[in-house]
Amino acid sequence: ARRQARSVGRRLAAARPAGPRAQRLDMAGTPADGGGEVTVEALLELSGEDSPAAATTLVARSLGLVEVGAAFAPFISLEVLSLSDNQLTSLAGCGSMPQLSSLNVNLNRITSLAPLARCPQLTHLFASNNKVSSIAPLATCQKLATLSLFKNQIPSLDSALATLSRLPALAELDLASNPCSLGPPYRHRLVSTLSSLRMLDGDTVMALDHDLAADFFSRSDQISVQTYSRPGTADAASGSPRAPSHPPGPPSSPPVLPPNPANRRPGSAQRPPPEVSRRLNTAQGGGRPGSVHRVSSDAEALASLRPSLVPNEPRAPGGSAAPDILVVDSSCGGGGGRRGRH
């Protein structure tokens, strides 16, 4: 009965991470200055069982262990294993524990979780304060419900989500203080992708978190659409400029150039060039019989000669010069004016 009570106490202690003041113990259970080679007998004493095969719980904290080595091999029935606050760099021995359901390896130097791919019963994993950079091996742990990887070296949230989305039972997750946790989309992406999540980085996931995530991605989509459809900006897919959303209008006529006062000699009246005089005569009755038009001013006459006065004027579609614009008055009295195009 005493052994049974001690076993239950060790099982409960293994489920809790070690406190900051945990003492370093040697194999005999007395304080020690450093770790050493662990033996099967020492581990059996820590488990409180008579044989390694009967041991289901093992707590070996703060012993200076550097690996889960050969001494752990006989403990094939372990369900709860706590190895926190050691100097572990590898979990190779855990691959021979098919019944392992709870593993605590906080405060070590572990770089790979690959051996845990052979632990299909794993339900709770505490591996904070290590050097883990990939969680891909955990994809086979379909019963994993609690995953604590606080302060590791996981670089990419995309690769992490690729594995986490394959864990249907995952309810508690801690990825804080990893490179992948930087940036506002971190919490929103996890909440929106992992529907079974109930705790994230020590905080309860509530309905408000789902609403905030949905609002965040909705606003992001609207901004992306507005940026993509803005006229004159680069196409998001090809990088080529987008065409304007409205068809271009007809080309506008160049402005009429007024007479240059600098060319006028002092004391002389401005006289139109000979070509202007001929057109004035034609417009005032020297043209077709029966057509009498009066040009209202010299400026309008100059406007009608725009192609000849402006040599670099753009040409109209079809290759011909832009049509002359002549403002005339069909009545000799000047009243009831009508604008025409000749």
HELIX and SHEET records of a PDB file:
HELIX    1   1 ARG A    2  ALA A   14  1                                  13    
HELIX    2   2 VAL A   40  SER A   47  1                                   8    
HELIX    3   3 PRO A   52  ALA A   54  5                                   3    
HELIX    4   4 ALA A   70  PHE A   72  5                                   3    
HELIX    5   5 ALA A   92  SER A   96  5                                   5    
HELIX    6   6 ALA A  114  ARG A  118  5                                   5    
HELIX    7   7 ALA A  136  THR A  140  5                                   5    
HELIX    8   8 LEU A  157  LEU A  164  1                                   8    
HELIX    9   9 PRO A  179  SER A  181  5                                   3    
HELIX   10  10 PRO A  185  THR A  193  1                                   9    
HELIX   11  11 ALA A  207  SER A  229  1                                  23    
HELIX   12  12 PRO A  261  ASN A  263  5                                   3    
HELIX   13  13 PRO A  274  ASN A  281  1                                   8    
HELIX   14  14 THR A  282  GLY A  286  3                                   5    
HELIX   15  15 ASP A  298  SER A  304  1                                   7    
HELIX   16  16 ARG A  306  LEU A  309  1                                   4    
SHEET    1   A 8 THR A  57  VAL A  59  0                                        
SHEET    2   A 8 VAL A  80  SER A  82  1                                        
SHEET    3   A 8 SER A 102  ASN A 104  1                                        
SHEET    4   A 8 HIS A 124  PHE A 126  1                                        
SHEET    5   A 8 THR A 146  SER A 148  1                                        
SHEET    6   A 8 GLU A 172  ASP A 174  1                                        
SHEET    7   A 8 MET A 199  LEU A 200  1                                        
SHEET    8   A 8 ASP A 203  THR A 204 -1                                        
SHEET    1   B 2 ARG A 294  VAL A 295  0                                        
SHEET    2   B 2 VAL A 328  ASP A 329 -1                                        
END                                                                             
